Amino acid sequence: MSHQTEAPSNFIHKIIEADIASGKHGGRVATRFPPEPNGYLHIGHAKSICLNFGLAVDFNGRCNLRFDDTNPHKENIEYVEAIQQDVRWLGFDWDDRLYYASDYFEQLYLYAVELINKGRAYVCDLDAEQVRDYRGTLTEPGRNSPYRERSVAENLELFARMRAGEFPDGAKVLRAKIDMASPNMNLRDPALYRIRHGVIHHQTGEAWCIYPLYDYTHPISDALEGITHSICTLEFEDHRPLYDWVLDHITIDCHPQQIEFSRLNLEHTVVSKRKLTQLVDDGHVEGWDDPRMPTLAGLRRRGYTPAAIRTFCERIGVSRADSLVEMALLENCIREDLNDIAPRRMAVLKPLKVVIENLAEGQVEELEVPNHPQQPALGTRRVPLSRVIYIDQDDFREEASKKFKRLVAGGEVRLRFAYVIRCDQVIKDAQGNVIELRCSYDPATLGADPAGRKVKGVIHWVSAAHAVPLEVRLYDRLFTHKTPDNAGGRDYRELLNPESLRTLTQAVGERSLAQARAGDRFQFEREGYFCLDGVLAAKDRQVFNRIVTLRDSWAKIEEQGG
């Protein structure tokens, strides 16, 4: 993939530029993307991926992929593999720098022993509820644990016995000895290690029954890998003093700088892993890769391109100010990308039968049409026209005002790439529903209108004899509310959009769609952009997901307060 040669201006770039100019870290730039493998990556992670890997590219540095795998109760190899696939799909590579926090378990243990020897850590017997009680509040200082003054020797012995598996879960924790009166709650003797029995770690198996916590693990992992700039989201700003405290009190050469930026908040969705997990577990969606999900797997299956997501991340920028990003911005990025690269096809989503009576039975006319009106390099294809075709039900009305530019009873319309037809007869069923149109075509109108005659409307169509059966899944925004995370106390699940998926099973497409392969993207003319689903497969039809409409249909809804 190609990257811009000039780094975009943001405050992190300015920090790094100043560090390079001063010779800090010897002029090196090393970043990392450190996901926890407890779920699939989402669009918010894409911002972090593009930032961390992009910084490495912009400053001729390196970026590691490191799994924060210190909580085996929630982590598994499925997520590890999915995360690697997502990062590669976005266009980035960590080369040979794939790491796990679990790679450092022995070193982390020895650093904890060092902290104990320095009188900076102790084994505490308080249970979780007691720890919360002793911790104090934002306005009241905490109280020292009654176990805080254990001797170094006793702490070393107890910590070794914790590792040996002598104590049950929750019986003891190793805590840092910092300041129970600190105004920063994160410095009130935070836990460094807890006991976790009965789990098999996806990397270390059953080798460990004590696991380090994130705030202890992360700075040491960064330092061991020689990271220079540890980029994280703003919720970790209050954790930065603990990040620095850990590195200041162990024997280690490298001390990365933690820098925080605002996380991505996107309209009409949630990006909390906990909430996304609930949506999956409760069956509100079909899985992590459901095309309505903001996960990268879901966006990929829906038909989003890596280029569109990278463009989106570039446009939203990097700042320290929280903001809510409009979904329309993400959708416009994919529209712009697909407008240039997606071949055009005709598909009729709600078919209405049309018989062209002056076209002979069995007669087929092969029309040579471009695959893209502005991209000659994409070539052409042959589209068959036969006596019976399908048009969309919405393209016909028995009676309509002059503003309706499509087909009306007794009126004319042009078939895309083909002839002008006139509606001569409307056939209805017993209930009065229009089920068929009898039309005639003018052979003199292929490619142009005869002199003095103008037909304003142009509609798409599909030859019935050559039609490819389609199942079309019309995906829309998952939530009706702009901020389902913050909707006046309402549970976000109450705000799920009942119209987020509509499935059309009677749709048909032109002949060439039979050769489409999973992941192929097209513009269905006048309908939107669609992608052949790579998961769902039907024996009798092609299954297409709508990626995005041709224009932002939500703008008017939201202007009207809908």
Secondary structure, DSSP 8 states (H G I E B T S, - for coil): ----SS----HHHHHHHHHHHHTGGGG--EEEE---SSS--BHHHHHHHHHHHHHHHHTT-EEEEEE----TTT--HHHHHHHHHHHHHHT---TT-EEEGGGGHHHHHHHHHHHHHTT-EEEE---HHHHHHHH--SSS-----TTTT--HHHHHHHHHHHHTT-S-TTS-EEEE-S-TT-SSGGGSS-EEEEE--S--BTTTBTS-SEEE-HHHHHHHHHHHTT-SEEEEEGGGGGGHHHHHHHHHTS--S---EEEEE---EETT----HHHHHHHHHTTSSSSTT-TTSSBHHHHHHHT--HHHHHHHHHHH---SS--EE-HHHHHHHHHHHHHHH--EE-EESSEEEEEETTS-TT-EEEEEEES-TT-GGG-EEEEEEESEEEEEGGGEESS--TT--SEETT-EEEETTS-EEEEEEEEE-TTS-EEEEEEEEEGGGSSS--TT-----EE--EEGGG-EEEEEEEE--SBSSS-TTSSTT--GGGGB-TTSEEEEEEEEE-GGGGG--TT-EEEETTTEEEEE-SS--BTTBEEEEEEE-SS-THHHHHHTT-
